[in-house]
């Protein structure tokens, strides 16, 4: 929960509430993605994992990618791992310290 609060705080500071929306995604079956950001018709998903996600993509993340095809999905955890591509979505494993610069780059289309 602490990590999710930290990530939400960074999202709130890095995004413009007039241009960007922060939501979450959850299905009736319980699949979820912690944060979904929309900016000028583009979509970014952010999943928070306490600990090291070890470069793994969860079923929930895969379901979201299949349903919505975001440009990127950021997995924020304690360790970085190499990026992977799932269909047309770039899945990046980053640490919390990387979140603000990654969001700025994404908003400006330079990721």
C-alpha positions in Angstrom: 0.0 0.0 0.0 2.8 2.4 0.8 4.4 1.9 -2.6 1.0 2.5 -4.3 0.6 5.7 -2.4 4.1 6.8 -3.4 3.3 6.1 -7.1 0.0 7.9 -6.9 1.7 10.9 -5.4 4.3 10.9 -8.2 1.6 10.5 -10.8 -0.4 13.4 -9.4 2.7 15.7 -9.3 3.9 14.7 -12.8 0.6 15.0 -14.6 -1.7 17.9 -15.5 -5.2 17.4 -14.1 -6.7 19.4 -17.0 -5.0 17.3 -19.7 -4.5 13.9 -18.1 -6.8 11.5 -16.3 -5.7 8.9 -13.7 -8.0 5.9 -13.3 -7.8 2.3 -12.4 -9.0 -0.8 -14.2 -10.7 -3.8 -12.6 -12.8 -6.6 -14.1 -15.7 -8.5 -12.5 -13.4 -11.5 -12.2 -10.8 -9.5 -10.2 -8.2 -8.7 -12.8 -6.8 -5.2 -12.2 -4.3 -2.6 -13.1 -3.4 0.0 -10.5 -3.4 3.1 -12.6 -4.4 4.0 -16.2 -3.3 7.4 -17.5 -4.9 8.9 -20.6 -3.2 11.9 -22.3 -4.4 13.2 -25.6 -5.9 9.9 -26.7 -2.8 7.9 -25.6 -3.0 5.3 -22.8 -0.3 4.3 -20.3 -0.9 1.6 -17.7 1.1 1.6 -14.4 1.2 -1.5 -12.1 2.8 -1.3 -8.7 4.6 -4.3 -7.3 6.1 -4.3 -3.8 9.4 -6.2 -4.2 11.1 -7.3 -7.4 8.6 -8.2 -10.2 11.5 -10.1 -11.9 10.4 -9.1 -15.3 7.2 -11.1 -15.1 3.9 -10.1 -16.7 0.8 -11.0 -14.7 -2.4 -12.3 -16.1 -4.1 -9.1 -15.1 -1.5 -7.1 -17.1 -1.9 -9.3 -20.1 -5.7 -9.0 -20.0 -5.4 -5.3 -19.9 -3.0 -5.3 -22.9 -5.3 -7.6 -24.8 -8.3 -5.5 -24.1 -6.9 -2.0 -24.6 -3.5 -2.2 -26.2 -1.8 0.7 -24.3 1.4 2.1 -25.8 3.3 1.3 -22.6 2.8 -0.6 -19.3 5.1 0.4 -16.5 5.7 -2.1 -13.7 7.1 -0.1 -10.8 8.9 -2.3 -8.3 12.1 -2.5 -6.3 14.3 -3.6 -9.2 14.7 -2.8 -12.9 14.5 -5.5 -15.4 14.8 -5.5 -19.2 11.8 -4.2 -21.1 9.7 -6.6 -23.1 7.2 -6.2 -25.9 3.7 -7.8 -25.6 1.9 -7.3 -28.9 2.2 -3.6 -29.6 2.8 -2.7 -25.9 6.2 -1.9 -24.4 6.3 -3.3 -20.9 9.0 -1.5 -18.8 10.1 -2.6 -15.4 11.3 0.5 -13.4 12.0 1.7 -9.9 10.0 4.4 -8.2 12.9 6.9 -8.8 12.4 6.4 -12.6 8.7 7.2 -12.6 8.7 11.0 -12.9 11.2 11.2 -15.7 9.5 8.3 -17.5 6.1 10.1 -17.3 7.5 13.3 -18.6 9.1 11.6 -21.5 5.9 9.7 -22.3 3.7 12.8 -22.1 6.0 14.5 -24.6 6.1 11.4 -26.9 9.8 10.7 -26.4 9.8 7.3 -24.8 
